[in-house]
């Protein structure tokens, strides 16, 4: 998930640099990621919340994306 978010930003705009800050475990099937980003004249933070459907209880069972939410708080944006 982390690599996919970083690759998406790199493919969309080369002027924006995104760096993973931390990850949190939510409930089973939930991932919470926090990123810091920079552009030529701004710094910002955003949060990605993803929910997955787990296909089984084994450690290597496949997981399928159910929902992805990207949240940006304007208080975390600096020019």
Secondary structure, 3 states (H helix, E strand, C coil): CHHHHHHHHHHHCCCCEEEEEEEEECCCCEEEEEEEEECCCCEEEEEEEEEEEECCCCCCCCEEEEEEEEECCHHHEEC
